[in-house]
Amino acid sequence: MQDHTLPMNPNVAVLPPYNAGMTVARARELSGLQEFARLASNENPDGCSPAVLAALASGNFHPWRYADPGCTALRDRLADHLGVDITRIVAGNGSEEMIAAICRAILRPGDAVLTVVPSFGLHEIEPLAAGARVTKLPMTPDAGFDMAALETALKTGPRLVFLSSPWNPVGPALDHTNLHRLIAATGPQTLLVLDEAYFEYADPGSPDGLQELRNSGIHFVVLRTFSKAYGLAGLRVGYAVCSDAEIARVVWSAKTAFNVNGAAQIAAIAALDDAAWMRASVARTRAERLRVEAGLRALGFDPAPSQTNFVFFDCGSDSTEAAARLIRAGVIIKPWREAGYTRFLRVTIGTPADNDRFLAAMAGMAG
Ligand SMILES: Cc1ncc(COP(=O)(O)O)c(C=O)c1O
């Protein structure tokens, strides 16, 4: 008998699916409810700047044209804004495309990749797809980075290190001392990828990874996104700032050609130009986060320290069951599924009404 099974890339065929959170359609099916507090994907509850919507309506967006594959106008603005040469910046279809492009650009089968657990799924999935071996170092009991373990693992010379700071899904950011410990432990054969998707939410005084890495002498990529504080998750635009133009050139070669669509390019420039809107949104989110954290503590939970637009905590029971109960109360959150963390929930900070609904549902579960 002829074997009709199509041979596929085994590295990809065995991948766990990305845990993208529940759709509203599925939540409706499960609960019979129509309206939900959508607190699973760390989106911005304030929407986006009105300047973005005005720019999109301005007539400069031509859907029938291919957009600039180099994203030149946006990268120009970013180069000014960040004080780095444009040749070091690569724009992506969300920063997630840059994670994939970095892996494609750098990794060869069998290479070692270091990250942490719990982790942002793609920091593991993309290296595995490239055939790499991934080591994940657990967080400390007080929900911090295990610096000693990271330093020891870095000494073995992994090809790539993925760390998000502030850390998705846990919440804390690396402080100056710990960031410098990491830099000191990173050898010349290693690329440090510092994923700063939640950079804008970090406490005043937290390090700016780009500033700290600038003269470090190590190979690095800093990732940032317009999906969170700027509220453009649906348009898909993020970027990589590389330590040198040669790394940027190879990451560029690994991206898809027309990766950032025309609407996203226009929107990102308008968003960047309206920093006041972004800062006001971050301030609202921070105030609500403090309220949610206090509410959870009052119910007897112990949320991890957060410098982000979400909170991570041990809910005391299986996270999938807790998430199902929350769906029936009209709240969609993200149950954590990584081994060792299956009692943890990650809840995005939403509008005050969303957060009230979440806290009321948790009170029902705690009681
Ligand atoms: C740590 C981290 N990196 C990257 C991303 C991807 O963001 P995007 O592709 O929307 O820019 C996310 C999204 O949640 C994230 O949490």
The ligand as a Gaussian input file, in Angstrom:
#p B3LYP/6-31G(d) Opt

LIG

0 1
 C        5.484000      40.078000      25.179000
 C        4.764000      40.234000      23.883000
 N        5.470000      40.320000      22.758000
 C        4.885000      40.461000      21.572000
 C        3.520000      40.525000      21.460000
 C        2.927000      40.613000      20.098000
 O        2.369000      41.822000      19.881000
 P        1.996000      42.321000      18.430000
 O        2.317000      41.241000      17.462000
 O        0.559000      42.637000      18.491000
 O        2.872000      43.529000      18.227000
 C        2.721000      40.449000      22.592000
 C        1.248000      40.463000      22.488000
 O        0.519000      40.213000      23.386000
 C        3.358000      40.299000      23.842000
 O        2.652000      40.184000      24.970000

